[in-house]
Every structure is written in structure tokens, then in C-alpha cells.
Amino acid sequence: MLKYKFIFHKFLFIMCSVILYNSTAIASESIGSGAYYDNCVLYLKNERHINLTSTNLKFWDAKLSIINKNKPKKGRVAIIEIPNGQYKIYGHVALVTSVDTKGKKQSITVEEANYPKHGYWRRTVVGKNIREVERKMNIRGYYQP
């Protein structure tokens, strides 16, 4: 089920969507756009000032090669697989901005560019536990700058 809710706040038009999949909530919110709206790596390097490796991170294999942590933590970069389609060879990266491991519902929030579409996005996924959330987000590991 997909719902769109439009909010007018501080003269910004923000699109929010909530998707429920097997009792896992996925919420995406537009947080704007900029020069790197179509490149997740350049967004993290240049807009968020994340010190990524000097490796060319264009392709999935390169993104996989920088994984150095296996647990989510604020400030780490989530390495996200795109399981099918034309962008599978590239994969995705996103900045972890929040992790909640307490209670019956746990969550990870990331900020990213070019996912689910062009622009800058904040996405929160909630599940029964963090491993379920990581599976739903296709997170394969993390990079600690």
C-alpha cells in the first residue's frame, strides 16, 4: 500500500510516502535536491562531507570492497545492493543517520541521493529487529569513515 502525503512547511513542498511490506514500514521523505541529485557517492562525498575511500566507487564490486563494519551506527555508510534491474551493477550507498534497537520495533534511518528516485531523500525502515530491517533495505554491510 502506498500513500502520498503532501506537506507545506517553511515554503517547501515535501513528498512523503509510507509503504507497508510484511509488517515492515518504509517511510521516504524528500529532503531537497542539489548538484548531486543523481549520484549517491558524490552526494555523500560533496554534500555530506563523508570521507569515502579514494577508490572509484561507481560499481557494486567497489562498494562491496570498502565494507569494514557489520553493524549499523550513526555516521556509517550503508552499502546497499540493488537486487535487479539496470542499476544492479552499480549498487547504492547511504548515510546512516539513526539506529533504534530498543523495543519491539527497531529501525534504521538513512539519508541518500538518487534513491528511490532523483533528489535527496531520508528513508526510515521499521521491523521486528535490525537484521530484518537490513534485509528489507538490502544492506550488505557498512563503511566506517
C-alpha positions in Angstrom: 0.0 0.0 0.0 1.4 3.4 -1.0 0.2 6.7 0.3 1.4 10.1 -0.6 1.0 13.0 1.7 1.9 16.5 0.7 3.0 18.9 3.4 3.7 22.6 3.1 6.3 23.6 5.6 8.6 26.6 5.6 7.7 27.2 1.9 8.9 23.7 0.9 6.8 21.2 -0.9 7.8 17.8 0.6 6.6 14.5 -0.6 6.3 11.7 2.0 5.3 8.1 1.3 4.7 5.1 3.5 4.9 1.6 2.2 4.0 -1.4 4.3 5.6 -4.7 3.3 5.2 -7.8 5.5 4.6 -5.6 8.6 7.7 -3.6 7.8 7.1 0.1 7.5 9.2 2.0 4.9 8.9 5.8 5.0 10.7 8.0 2.5 10.7 11.8 2.6 12.2 14.2 0.1 14.9 16.4 1.8 15.6 18.5 -1.3 17.9 18.4 -4.3 21.2 19.8 -5.4 24.1 19.3 -7.7 24.5 15.6 -6.8 20.8 14.6 -7.0 21.6 11.7 -9.4 24.8 10.2 -7.7 24.7 8.6 -4.3 28.5 8.6 -3.9 29.1 12.2 -4.9 26.2 13.3 -2.6 28.0 11.6 0.4 31.4 13.0 -0.6 30.5 16.5 -1.5 27.2 17.4 0.2 27.6 15.4 3.4 31.4 15.6 3.5 31.8 11.9 4.2 35.4 10.8 3.8 34.9 7.8 1.5 38.0 6.0 0.2 39.7 7.3 -2.9 38.6 4.1 -4.7 36.4 4.6 -7.7 33.0 3.6 -6.2 31.0 3.6 -9.4 30.4 -0.2 -9.5 28.9 -2.6 -7.0 32.1 -4.6 -6.5 34.0 -1.4 -5.5 31.3 -0.5 -3.0 31.4 -4.1 -1.5 35.2 -3.9 -1.2 35.0 -0.9 1.3 32.8 -2.7 3.9 34.7 -2.6 7.2 31.8 -2.9 9.7 28.8 -5.3 10.1 26.6 -3.3 12.4 24.6 -0.1 11.8 25.7 3.0 13.6 25.0 6.7 13.1 27.6 8.2 10.8 28.4 4.9 9.0 27.8 4.4 5.3 25.3 1.6 4.4 26.4 -0.4 1.4 23.1 -1.3 -0.3 22.6 -3.9 -3.0 20.2 -3.2 -5.9 19.0 -6.8 -6.5 17.7 -6.4 -10.0 17.2 -4.1 -12.9 19.6 -1.8 -14.9 21.2 -0.3 -11.8 22.2 -3.7 -10.2 25.8 -3.3 -11.5 26.1 0.0 -9.5 24.7 -0.7 -6.1 24.0 2.1 -3.7 25.4 3.9 -0.6 23.5 5.9 2.0 24.5 7.7 5.3 23.1 6.1 8.4 21.6 9.0 10.5 19.7 7.0 13.1 19.5 3.5 14.5 16.9 2.4 17.1 17.5 -1.1 18.5 15.2 -0.8 21.5 11.7 -2.2 21.9 9.5 -4.4 19.7 10.0 -2.3 16.6 13.5 -1.4 15.5 14.6 0.9 12.8 17.4 2.4 10.6 17.2 5.8 9.0 19.4 6.8 6.1 19.9 9.9 4.0 20.7 9.3 0.4 20.7 10.6 -3.2 19.2 9.1 -6.3 17.0 6.6 -4.4 14.1 5.9 -4.7 14.4 8.5 -7.5 16.4 11.6 -8.3 16.8 14.0 -5.4 17.9 13.8 -1.8 15.9 11.5 0.5 15.5 10.5 4.1 14.3 6.9 4.5 13.3 5.0 7.6 12.6 1.3 7.7 11.0 -0.3 10.8 10.9 -4.0 11.5 10.9 -6.6 14.3 14.7 -6.5 14.6 17.7 -4.8 12.9 18.5 -7.9 10.8 15.0 -7.8 9.3 15.4 -4.1 8.6 18.7 -4.7 6.9 17.2 -7.4 4.8 14.4 -5.2 3.7 16.8 -2.4 2.8 19.2 -4.8 1.1 22.1 -3.6 3.3 25.2 -5.8 2.9 27.5 -4.1 5.3 28.8 -0.7 6.4 31.8 1.6 5.9 33.1 3.5 8.9 35.0 6.5 7.6 
